[in-house]
Amino acid sequence: MNRRNAYLWLAGGLVVFNGFFPAVWILFTSLKTEAELIQLPITWVPAAPTLMNYVRAFRDQPLALFFLNSVIVAGVSTALAILVSALAAYAIARLHIPFRNLILSAIITVSMFPLISLMVPLFETMRALGLLNTYVALVLPYVVLNLPVCTLVMVSFFDGVPRDIENAAMIDGSTRVGALWRIVVPLSAPGVFTAATLAFVNAWDEFLLALSLNSSLAMRTLPVGITLYQGEFAFPWPIISAALVVAIVPIAVVIVIFQQRVIEGLAAGGLKG
């Protein structure tokens, strides 16, 4: 192995370690008792693994309710984001829209706005509409925030679908919208899966809006609900770690199931971009 390959393997190993070590450490912490966690020297692997922290995580706070809220908010917002962004991406890719490049530049610019700058107008809008402490209060902002990324990802794939296939479908009686959902979207599956995965992860992990727009305990999502475990003077790290594992598992499952599609989408999108 030459020096260049050794550096590549070293860099790859550091990336893998940096990505997996925190998750593995959280998992090990969730299986430890409080006494073992604070003892010295540190035990890397739990000496006597216990699932009691998971029991307490569900007992001390309504973790199952937090989980359900996150599933509903992330799932619905992802579906709506894909629906709307597919229509927008198709219009940009296929219709003769003036200033197409300017529109794409505007989409990129909007996606770079810091979330904190949108907090006050979003909060005031939701309060005026009477939507605070509802699923809609989070679903609508998440859809809007995910639209730029989803649209940009799908535009690059829709551009690559031959127009002749759509024309043939429309000659056979399909409408333009029908051609979009029956021809373009299936042929752009890697891009659609990539956009959906990004939208779901963003909605699942989002904290600031979930904290500000839904203050009711019954409407808390997982990122906000997990913060409720800490007390004024106590941080039950094993229980918090157990709750974090519960929050991480769905994202890990989504990535494992769709990893091939996402990798294909990112690679193809990069080549087309």
Backbone bond lengths (Angstrom), bond angles and torsions (degrees), N, CA, C in turn:
res aa  C-N    CA-C-N  psi(-1)  N-CA   C-N-CA  omega(-1)  CA-C   N-CA-C  phi
1 M - - - 1.470 - - 1.530 108.69 -
2 N 1.326 115.43 123.76 1.455 118.61 -179.59 1.530 110.29 -78.94
3 R 1.332 113.88 173.49 1.461 118.91 -175.16 1.524 111.99 -63.40
4 R 1.331 117.67 -37.83 1.471 120.49 -178.35 1.527 110.49 -62.77
5 N 1.326 117.27 -45.67 1.460 120.03 179.17 1.525 111.34 -65.13
6 A 1.327 115.64 -34.94 1.469 118.89 178.67 1.522 110.74 -64.02
7 Y 1.336 116.26 -40.88 1.468 120.07 177.80 1.533 110.67 -64.98
8 L 1.335 116.25 -39.58 1.462 119.94 179.34 1.525 110.90 -63.70
9 W 1.337 116.72 -44.09 1.463 120.53 178.22 1.528 110.92 -64.66
10 L 1.319 116.20 -38.78 1.465 119.81 178.45 1.531 110.62 -64.42
11 A 1.337 116.23 -45.75 1.470 119.94 179.34 1.526 110.84 -62.95
12 G 1.333 116.25 -42.87 1.460 119.89 178.24 1.516 111.96 -63.12
13 G 1.348 115.51 -40.63 1.461 119.25 178.68 1.518 112.25 -63.99
14 L 1.331 116.93 -38.60 1.466 120.35 178.47 1.527 111.17 -65.77
15 V 1.341 116.31 -39.44 1.462 119.91 179.01 1.528 110.36 -64.46
16 V 1.333 116.39 -45.24 1.471 120.49 179.86 1.526 110.34 -63.51
17 F 1.328 116.10 -43.96 1.472 119.98 179.71 1.522 110.92 -62.30
18 N 1.334 116.23 -44.32 1.459 120.55 -179.45 1.525 111.41 -63.67
19 G 1.331 117.01 -32.08 1.456 120.14 -178.57 1.520 113.47 -80.95
20 F 1.344 116.62 -37.92 1.457 119.85 -173.15 1.524 114.14 -93.82
21 F 1.322 118.05 -29.86 1.458 119.44 -174.08 1.526 113.14 -59.38
22 P 1.358 120.26 -46.69 1.470 118.43 179.75 1.522 112.88 -59.11
23 A 1.338 116.87 -40.90 1.465 119.74 -179.60 1.529 111.11 -66.45
24 V 1.325 116.72 -41.56 1.471 120.21 179.36 1.525 109.98 -66.67
25 W 1.324 117.21 -39.68 1.472 120.54 179.55 1.528 110.58 -65.15
26 I 1.337 117.43 -40.32 1.469 120.68 176.66 1.529 110.16 -62.47
27 L 1.322 117.01 -41.88 1.466 120.72 178.74 1.521 111.00 -61.82
28 F 1.341 117.36 -46.67 1.469 120.58 179.30 1.530 111.03 -63.60
29 T 1.346 116.63 -39.98 1.465 120.12 179.48 1.520 110.99 -63.19
30 S 1.339 116.90 -36.95 1.462 120.11 -179.28 1.517 112.71 -67.46
31 L 1.327 117.03 -15.67 1.468 121.08 -179.01 1.525 112.50 -101.92
32 K 1.344 116.92 4.14 1.459 121.01 -178.68 1.530 110.79 -100.89
33 T 1.315 115.46 158.22 1.455 120.71 170.67 1.523 108.73 -85.50
34 E 1.332 116.05 165.17 1.463 120.27 177.46 1.525 110.97 -59.22
35 A 1.339 116.36 -40.71 1.461 120.36 -178.13 1.523 111.22 -63.88
36 E 1.327 116.50 -43.14 1.461 119.04 -179.22 1.517 111.40 -69.27
37 L 1.332 116.80 -30.97 1.456 119.76 -177.53 1.530 112.36 -65.82
38 I 1.339 116.41 -35.10 1.472 119.82 -174.86 1.520 113.01 -98.07
39 Q 1.310 117.56 -1.61 1.459 118.86 -177.13 1.522 110.97 -75.43
40 L 1.323 116.05 154.03 1.465 123.49 176.44 1.521 108.74 -121.10
41 P 1.322 117.62 140.26 1.470 127.73 -3.26 1.525 112.18 -69.66
42 I 1.318 115.37 162.20 1.462 121.16 -177.18 1.520 110.69 -65.42
43 T 1.312 116.44 136.84 1.466 121.22 173.15 1.523 107.82 -98.70
44 W 1.302 116.48 119.37 1.463 119.78 -177.52 1.525 111.16 -73.33
45 V 1.317 116.53 -43.46 1.465 121.43 179.33 1.525 107.95 -104.48
46 P 1.348 119.08 135.13 1.468 120.37 -178.70 1.524 111.75 -56.83
47 A 1.339 115.56 130.03 1.458 120.14 179.27 1.522 111.50 -70.97
48 A 1.331 116.16 -38.91 1.471 121.86 178.93 1.520 107.92 -134.83
49 P 1.332 118.34 82.91 1.468 121.34 -176.07 1.526 111.93 -56.30
50 T 1.323 115.79 139.67 1.460 121.49 179.48 1.526 109.98 -136.54
51 L 1.333 115.58 145.64 1.459 121.60 176.99 1.526 111.89 -99.39
52 M 1.324 115.87 7.86 1.456 119.95 -177.18 1.528 111.81 -63.96
53 N 1.329 116.53 -30.73 1.464 119.26 178.87 1.531 111.19 -63.25
54 Y 1.328 117.15 -35.05 1.462 120.36 177.74 1.522 110.58 -69.72
55 V 1.327 116.19 -39.01 1.464 120.01 176.84 1.525 109.99 -61.09
56 R 1.318 116.21 -46.13 1.466 120.06 -179.84 1.529 111.95 -67.93
57 A 1.333 116.95 -33.36 1.466 119.91 178.89 1.527 110.68 -60.80
58 F 1.326 116.88 -39.90 1.463 120.33 178.52 1.525 111.75 -80.32
59 R 1.335 117.30 -25.13 1.464 120.65 -177.51 1.525 112.39 -85.28
60 D 1.334 117.80 -39.10 1.464 120.66 -175.47 1.528 112.66 -73.90
61 Q 1.316 116.99 -31.47 1.461 122.14 178.33 1.534 108.28 -136.89
62 P 1.337 118.02 155.75 1.479 120.10 178.34 1.529 111.59 -73.91
63 L 1.331 116.04 67.24 1.459 120.97 -175.28 1.527 111.74 -62.93
64 A 1.328 117.15 -36.90 1.470 120.07 178.76 1.532 110.65 -61.99
65 L 1.337 116.75 -37.53 1.464 120.43 177.90 1.519 110.72 -68.53
66 F 1.339 116.83 -42.15 1.471 120.12 176.10 1.533 110.25 -58.37
67 F 1.315 115.72 -42.93 1.470 121.39 -179.64 1.527 110.34 -62.19
68 L 1.330 116.53 -46.14 1.467 120.49 179.71 1.520 110.91 -61.91
69 N 1.335 117.09 -42.65 1.465 120.13 178.41 1.527 111.42 -59.97
70 S 1.330 116.57 -42.03 1.464 120.07 179.55 1.523 111.33 -65.44
71 V 1.325 116.56 -40.40 1.464 120.31 178.92 1.530 110.72 -62.00
72 I 1.326 116.43 -45.57 1.462 120.58 -178.78 1.523 110.71 -64.68
73 V 1.331 116.34 -49.97 1.466 120.11 -176.63 1.525 111.08 -64.34
74 A 1.338 117.14 -48.72 1.464 119.98 -178.28 1.527 111.58 -67.46
75 G 1.330 117.24 -41.08 1.458 120.14 -178.76 1.516 113.02 -65.84
76 V 1.333 116.61 -48.49 1.469 120.04 -178.02 1.530 110.77 -67.70
77 S 1.324 117.40 -43.03 1.465 119.64 -179.20 1.528 111.42 -65.37
78 T 1.328 117.43 -35.90 1.464 120.47 177.52 1.524 110.97 -65.90
79 A 1.334 116.59 -45.32 1.465 119.92 179.92 1.533 111.10 -61.24
80 L 1.320 116.90 -44.28 1.463 120.10 -179.98 1.528 111.38 -68.04
81 A 1.333 116.57 -38.96 1.471 119.72 179.15 1.522 110.88 -62.71
82 I 1.329 117.18 -41.79 1.469 120.47 179.75 1.523 110.16 -67.53
83 L 1.334 117.17 -40.62 1.468 120.75 179.88 1.528 110.90 -61.21
84 V 1.321 116.73 -50.94 1.467 120.60 -176.21 1.534 111.01 -70.80
85 S 1.325 116.99 -43.48 1.467 119.45 -177.64 1.527 111.72 -68.06
86 A 1.340 117.79 -30.78 1.466 119.74 176.12 1.523 110.47 -63.93
87 L 1.322 116.98 -42.47 1.465 120.57 177.68 1.531 110.51 -64.79
88 A 1.341 116.31 -43.46 1.466 119.63 179.82 1.522 111.17 -65.52
89 A 1.334 116.39 -43.90 1.461 119.90 -179.42 1.524 111.49 -63.93
90 Y 1.326 116.34 -38.86 1.465 119.53 178.97 1.524 110.96 -65.17
91 A 1.333 115.95 -41.04 1.467 119.12 178.89 1.523 110.98 -62.63
92 I 1.321 116.67 -42.50 1.466 120.09 -179.81 1.520 111.16 -68.57
93 A 1.336 116.75 -38.11 1.457 120.50 -175.12 1.526 113.35 -78.78
94 R 1.343 116.90 -31.06 1.462 119.17 -170.74 1.529 114.72 -111.92
95 L 1.320 117.06 -36.96 1.453 118.86 -175.98 1.525 110.58 -82.97
96 H 1.294 115.73 152.82 1.473 120.70 -179.36 1.535 108.65 -84.36
97 I 1.317 114.97 79.22 1.462 121.27 -177.12 1.530 108.98 -92.12
98 P 1.318 117.33 130.13 1.476 118.81 176.86 1.530 110.73 -64.63
99 F 1.306 115.28 148.57 1.466 122.10 176.40 1.537 111.66 58.62
100 R 1.323 116.80 43.35 1.460 121.15 -178.41 1.522 111.41 -58.60
101 N 1.317 116.96 -47.45 1.466 119.96 -178.97 1.527 111.74 -65.20
102 L 1.329 116.27 -34.57 1.459 119.84 177.34 1.532 110.56 -65.43
103 I 1.314 116.44 -39.08 1.472 120.66 178.34 1.524 110.13 -64.20
104 L 1.334 116.81 -44.13 1.461 120.16 178.61 1.528 110.76 -63.01
105 S 1.321 116.96 -39.67 1.469 120.38 177.80 1.524 110.64 -64.08
106 A 1.325 116.62 -39.08 1.468 120.33 178.44 1.519 110.82 -65.17
107 I 1.327 116.76 -38.99 1.473 120.59 178.20 1.515 110.40 -62.36
108 I 1.335 116.12 -44.06 1.463 120.00 178.55 1.523 110.54 -62.94
109 T 1.317 117.16 -41.77 1.469 121.49 -179.67 1.521 111.04 -62.54
110 V 1.333 116.74 -45.71 1.461 121.03 -179.30 1.522 110.96 -61.86
111 S 1.323 116.90 -38.01 1.472 120.16 -178.10 1.524 111.93 -66.79
112 M 1.326 117.86 -15.53 1.460 121.21 -179.07 1.523 113.30 -92.08
113 F 1.332 117.74 -4.72 1.463 119.48 179.59 1.521 110.09 -62.11
114 P 1.335 118.85 131.93 1.471 119.83 176.39 1.520 110.53 -67.14
115 L 1.326 116.20 139.40 1.459 120.44 -175.87 1.521 112.43 -61.56
116 I 1.325 116.81 -34.49 1.461 120.04 -177.75 1.523 111.37 -61.10
117 S 1.331 118.07 -29.88 1.468 120.90 -179.79 1.523 112.44 -71.17
118 L 1.334 116.82 -16.65 1.466 120.92 -179.50 1.519 112.87 -99.16
119 M 1.339 116.93 -3.90 1.457 120.44 -172.22 1.524 112.42 -62.01
120 V 1.339 117.85 -51.28 1.462 121.08 -175.34 1.526 111.57 -61.98
121 P 1.343 119.19 -51.79 1.482 117.71 179.31 1.522 113.02 -61.86
122 L 1.335 117.91 -36.87 1.463 120.16 178.70 1.529 110.82 -65.28
123 F 1.326 115.97 -44.68 1.466 119.60 -178.99 1.530 110.25 -63.37
124 E 1.331 116.92 -45.71 1.464 120.14 -178.93 1.528 111.11 -64.65
125 T 1.325 116.87 -37.67 1.468 120.37 178.88 1.524 110.82 -65.19
126 M 1.330 116.77 -46.87 1.463 120.13 -179.66 1.525 111.75 -65.59
127 R 1.317 116.52 -36.26 1.466 119.43 177.92 1.526 110.51 -67.27
128 A 1.332 117.05 -42.15 1.463 120.39 179.69 1.526 111.48 -64.07
129 L 1.327 116.48 -33.58 1.466 120.56 179.83 1.525 112.62 -85.76
130 G 1.326 116.97 -4.45 1.461 120.39 -179.14 1.514 113.35 70.27
131 L 1.320 117.41 31.53 1.464 121.30 -175.44 1.527 113.82 -104.95
132 L 1.328 117.95 0.33 1.458 119.14 178.44 1.522 110.23 -61.10
133 N 1.347 115.68 144.89 1.464 122.79 -178.62 1.529 112.30 62.12
134 T 1.334 114.98 40.70 1.457 121.59 172.84 1.525 108.48 -135.77
135 Y 1.320 116.39 163.28 1.460 119.84 176.43 1.529 110.67 -63.79
136 V 1.326 117.03 -35.88 1.463 121.29 -177.33 1.527 110.88 -61.00
137 A 1.339 116.75 -32.95 1.463 120.60 -179.01 1.518 111.90 -60.08
138 L 1.325 117.65 -28.11 1.467 121.21 177.86 1.521 112.07 -99.16
139 V 1.321 117.25 -36.30 1.464 120.06 -176.50 1.520 111.22 -61.71
140 L 1.326 117.61 -47.99 1.462 120.26 -177.30 1.531 112.64 -61.88
141 P 1.348 119.76 -49.48 1.469 118.17 177.16 1.530 113.28 -61.95
142 Y 1.335 117.52 -37.83 1.463 119.81 -179.70 1.530 110.64 -64.65
143 V 1.328 116.77 -39.40 1.459 119.71 177.28 1.528 110.00 -61.06
144 V 1.319 116.44 -48.25 1.464 121.12 -178.40 1.530 110.90 -62.84
145 L 1.326 117.05 -42.67 1.464 120.52 -177.91 1.528 112.23 -68.81
146 N 1.327 117.56 -29.15 1.461 120.61 -178.91 1.526 113.18 -89.03
147 L 1.322 117.49 -14.56 1.459 119.83 -177.41 1.534 113.97 -58.91
148 P 1.342 120.36 -45.36 1.469 118.47 -178.45 1.520 113.59 -57.97
149 V 1.328 116.74 -48.95 1.465 119.76 -178.09 1.524 110.79 -65.01
150 C 1.336 116.99 -46.20 1.462 120.08 -179.23 1.527 111.27 -62.38
151 T 1.318 116.64 -41.05 1.466 119.97 -179.76 1.522 111.17 -65.02
152 L 1.313 117.47 -45.69 1.463 120.92 -179.42 1.526 111.28 -62.17
153 V 1.341 116.93 -41.44 1.462 120.14 179.44 1.519 110.54 -62.43
154 M 1.335 116.91 -44.32 1.464 119.60 -174.72 1.523 113.22 -77.21
155 V 1.333 117.03 -27.92 1.463 119.10 177.67 1.526 110.75 -59.37
156 S 1.325 116.85 -43.96 1.466 120.16 -178.24 1.520 111.70 -63.13
157 F 1.328 117.76 -31.76 1.467 120.83 179.83 1.526 111.08 -82.02
158 F 1.323 117.37 -40.45 1.461 119.42 179.40 1.522 110.90 -63.44
159 D 1.334 116.62 -33.10 1.464 120.13 177.35 1.530 111.44 -62.03
160 G 1.333 115.91 -28.51 1.459 120.06 -177.14 1.509 115.00 -85.12
161 V 1.317 118.67 -7.75 1.472 121.20 178.66 1.523 109.16 -82.23
162 P 1.341 118.31 124.21 1.476 120.14 -178.40 1.527 111.80 -59.05
163 R 1.319 116.31 135.13 1.460 120.75 179.38 1.527 112.07 -66.52
164 D 1.334 116.79 -27.34 1.470 119.88 -177.38 1.520 111.80 -60.46
165 I 1.340 116.62 -33.53 1.460 119.50 179.87 1.524 110.43 -66.41
166 E 1.327 116.15 -43.57 1.472 119.93 177.17 1.527 110.54 -63.96
167 N 1.317 116.64 -43.58 1.464 119.82 -179.27 1.521 111.04 -60.91
168 A 1.326 116.70 -39.49 1.466 120.33 178.70 1.525 110.48 -64.16
169 A 1.325 116.27 -40.46 1.462 119.74 178.95 1.519 111.29 -65.31
170 M 1.332 117.37 -39.78 1.459 120.24 -179.35 1.524 111.33 -72.40
171 I 1.331 117.68 -30.41 1.462 120.52 174.60 1.522 110.09 -65.41
172 D 1.341 115.81 -33.46 1.467 120.59 178.81 1.518 112.80 -78.82
173 G 1.328 117.89 1.04 1.457 120.56 174.96 1.509 115.75 114.04
174 S 1.323 118.44 -2.93 1.456 120.39 -179.61 1.522 110.49 -76.44
175 T 1.307 116.30 146.63 1.463 120.61 173.35 1.524 109.32 -79.97
176 R 1.329 116.48 171.00 1.455 119.21 178.61 1.528 110.80 -64.72
177 V 1.331 116.71 -40.34 1.466 119.96 177.62 1.522 110.24 -65.53
178 G 1.331 116.48 -39.17 1.461 119.64 176.86 1.515 111.82 -62.89
179 A 1.333 116.78 -39.51 1.463 120.35 177.54 1.519 111.12 -64.18
180 L 1.337 115.69 -36.03 1.464 119.31 177.70 1.518 110.93 -60.15
181 W 1.343 117.28 -51.70 1.471 120.70 -173.27 1.519 112.56 -79.94
182 R 1.333 118.51 -27.21 1.464 120.53 -177.56 1.530 113.05 -94.53
183 I 1.318 116.95 -24.37 1.467 119.80 -175.45 1.528 111.90 -115.92
184 V 1.320 116.51 -59.43 1.465 120.75 -171.02 1.522 111.93 -67.87
185 V 1.327 116.99 -49.35 1.468 119.63 -177.81 1.528 112.30 -62.43
186 P 1.353 119.75 -48.42 1.477 118.18 177.34 1.526 113.83 -59.44
187 L 1.345 116.95 -38.61 1.463 119.49 179.54 1.526 111.81 -72.11
188 S 1.326 117.19 -18.05 1.465 121.99 178.45 1.518 111.30 -105.92
189 A 1.332 116.91 27.38 1.467 121.62 -174.54 1.529 113.82 -52.78
190 P 1.348 120.04 -45.08 1.479 118.31 179.11 1.523 113.02 -57.62
191 G 1.335 116.90 -40.68 1.460 119.65 178.83 1.512 112.65 -68.22
192 V 1.333 116.51 -38.75 1.460 120.70 178.95 1.525 110.50 -65.51
193 F 1.343 116.43 -43.90 1.464 120.13 178.69 1.527 110.94 -64.76
194 T 1.323 116.80 -38.39 1.464 120.17 177.89 1.519 110.85 -62.84
195 A 1.331 116.50 -47.40 1.463 120.58 179.19 1.522 111.26 -61.97
196 A 1.339 116.72 -42.94 1.468 120.48 -179.41 1.519 111.32 -64.52
197 T 1.321 116.99 -41.07 1.467 120.42 -179.89 1.523 110.68 -64.83
198 L 1.334 116.78 -44.96 1.463 120.09 178.49 1.528 111.27 -61.29
199 A 1.339 116.62 -42.73 1.463 120.44 -179.50 1.530 110.78 -65.12
200 F 1.323 116.81 -41.78 1.472 120.19 -178.41 1.522 110.99 -66.36
201 V 1.327 116.83 -44.67 1.467 120.17 -179.87 1.524 110.82 -64.03
202 N 1.325 116.90 -42.41 1.466 119.84 178.95 1.526 111.66 -61.30
203 A 1.331 116.35 -43.62 1.467 119.88 -179.63 1.530 111.32 -70.10
204 W 1.325 116.92 -37.11 1.464 121.08 -178.87 1.527 111.85 -66.63
205 D 1.329 116.51 -37.43 1.466 121.03 -174.57 1.523 113.57 -90.68
206 E 1.324 118.88 -12.53 1.467 120.81 -171.94 1.525 111.26 -63.55
207 F 1.325 115.50 136.27 1.468 121.21 -174.85 1.527 113.24 -117.61
208 L 1.324 117.69 -45.03 1.462 121.15 -169.12 1.528 112.04 -63.10
209 L 1.323 117.72 -50.31 1.459 120.41 179.87 1.523 111.07 -66.14
210 A 1.338 115.85 -40.55 1.465 119.40 179.88 1.523 111.57 -62.11
211 L 1.328 116.97 -33.69 1.455 121.00 178.35 1.517 111.52 -73.93
212 S 1.319 117.79 -38.05 1.462 121.97 -171.84 1.527 113.33 -85.82
213 L 1.319 117.43 -38.13 1.465 120.62 -172.81 1.523 113.46 -90.06
214 N 1.319 117.34 -23.44 1.463 120.70 179.51 1.523 109.21 -125.39
215 S 1.320 116.29 96.35 1.463 120.63 -178.71 1.521 112.77 -93.91
216 S 1.330 117.46 -11.63 1.466 120.89 179.37 1.522 110.10 -72.53
217 L 1.341 116.76 138.39 1.463 121.13 179.85 1.519 111.33 -59.24
218 A 1.318 117.12 -36.58 1.462 121.22 -177.13 1.528 112.53 -69.42
219 M 1.335 118.10 -16.55 1.460 121.52 -177.24 1.521 112.30 -109.89
220 R 1.318 118.00 6.90 1.463 120.38 179.71 1.530 110.91 -66.78
221 T 1.331 115.55 142.49 1.460 120.72 171.38 1.524 108.96 -96.03
222 L 1.318 116.87 172.99 1.468 120.61 -174.41 1.527 114.07 -57.83
223 P 1.345 120.52 -48.31 1.470 118.62 -178.16 1.517 113.38 -56.62
224 V 1.341 116.92 -38.38 1.460 120.43 179.73 1.525 110.66 -79.79
225 G 1.326 117.42 -40.76 1.455 120.90 -178.46 1.515 113.36 -61.00
226 I 1.331 116.80 -34.47 1.464 120.22 -178.81 1.525 111.33 -64.83
227 T 1.330 117.35 -29.48 1.470 119.83 179.40 1.520 112.27 -68.63
228 L 1.327 118.09 -15.55 1.462 121.23 -178.21 1.523 112.80 -75.93
229 Y 1.329 117.50 -12.35 1.466 119.92 -178.19 1.529 112.21 -73.12
230 Q 1.302 116.97 -28.57 1.462 118.89 -178.09 1.524 110.14 -76.90
231 G 1.316 115.33 141.46 1.452 120.97 176.52 1.513 110.91 -98.46
232 E 1.324 115.61 -173.78 1.466 119.53 -178.91 1.518 111.41 -67.13
233 F 1.338 116.36 -36.71 1.466 120.28 -177.76 1.531 112.66 -123.88
234 A 1.309 117.73 4.12 1.466 120.56 -175.59 1.520 110.62 -130.29
235 F 1.325 114.73 140.67 1.454 121.94 175.19 1.528 107.99 -126.05
236 P 1.326 118.16 95.06 1.476 120.52 -179.35 1.531 110.66 -75.54
237 W 1.322 115.84 79.06 1.463 120.41 -173.19 1.523 114.13 -57.88
238 P 1.339 120.25 -39.43 1.468 118.06 177.91 1.524 112.86 -61.06
239 I 1.342 117.27 -39.85 1.461 120.36 179.92 1.530 110.07 -71.01
240 I 1.339 116.15 -42.44 1.463 119.71 177.35 1.527 110.09 -61.47
241 S 1.326 117.10 -40.11 1.468 120.52 178.91 1.522 111.17 -64.35
242 A 1.326 116.66 -38.42 1.468 119.72 177.04 1.524 110.73 -62.41
243 A 1.330 116.46 -42.63 1.465 120.02 177.63 1.530 110.84 -64.70
244 L 1.331 116.72 -37.26 1.468 120.34 178.05 1.525 111.66 -64.78
245 V 1.321 116.20 -38.65 1.474 119.44 177.41 1.524 109.94 -61.85
246 V 1.334 116.43 -42.16 1.467 120.62 177.64 1.526 110.19 -60.00
247 A 1.327 117.09 -36.91 1.461 121.23 -179.86 1.524 111.99 -75.07
248 I 1.324 117.42 -31.53 1.463 121.32 -176.36 1.525 111.96 -78.64
249 V 1.331 117.03 -33.32 1.472 120.89 -173.02 1.534 112.52 -55.32
250 P 1.351 120.81 -49.23 1.470 118.45 -179.07 1.518 113.57 -59.36
251 I 1.336 117.07 -39.98 1.460 119.77 178.24 1.533 110.27 -64.07
252 A 1.327 116.75 -42.44 1.463 120.42 178.55 1.528 110.67 -61.90
253 V 1.331 116.84 -40.62 1.467 120.68 179.75 1.529 110.63 -64.63
254 V 1.329 116.52 -43.95 1.463 120.59 179.14 1.527 110.63 -61.02
255 I 1.326 116.10 -44.32 1.466 119.65 -179.33 1.524 111.27 -65.42
256 V 1.328 117.15 -41.78 1.468 120.74 -179.41 1.527 110.55 -64.25
257 I 1.336 116.60 -43.62 1.461 120.29 -177.25 1.524 111.60 -67.17
258 F 1.335 116.00 -42.05 1.466 119.74 -172.91 1.523 113.19 -106.74
259 Q 1.345 117.91 13.32 1.457 119.12 -174.02 1.523 112.20 -60.56
260 Q 1.340 117.48 -39.14 1.456 119.35 -178.14 1.526 110.56 -64.68
261 R 1.338 115.63 -43.57 1.458 119.79 178.73 1.526 111.53 -64.32
262 V 1.339 115.77 -41.53 1.458 119.75 -178.55 1.529 110.59 -66.00
263 I 1.332 117.10 -43.24 1.465 120.89 178.66 1.529 110.13 -62.25
264 E 1.334 116.37 -44.08 1.467 119.68 177.56 1.529 110.73 -61.50
265 G 1.338 115.61 -41.62 1.451 119.47 -179.02 1.519 112.72 -65.48
266 L 1.328 116.41 -44.73 1.465 120.04 -179.73 1.519 111.33 -65.52
267 A 1.352 115.57 -42.00 1.465 119.71 -178.95 1.539 110.77 -67.24
268 A 1.338 115.82 -46.18 1.465 119.17 -179.26 1.525 110.65 -67.28
269 G 1.335 116.68 -39.90 1.452 120.27 178.39 1.511 112.07 -62.29
270 G 1.333 116.43 -38.17 1.458 120.46 178.52 1.513 111.33 -66.56
271 L 1.336 116.67 -39.32 1.460 119.66 -179.96 1.520 110.82 -69.55
272 K 1.353 116.14 -39.07 1.461 118.89 -178.91 1.503 112.16 -74.06
273 G 1.381 115.57 -31.96 1.462 118.61 -179.99 1.509 110.90 -67.69
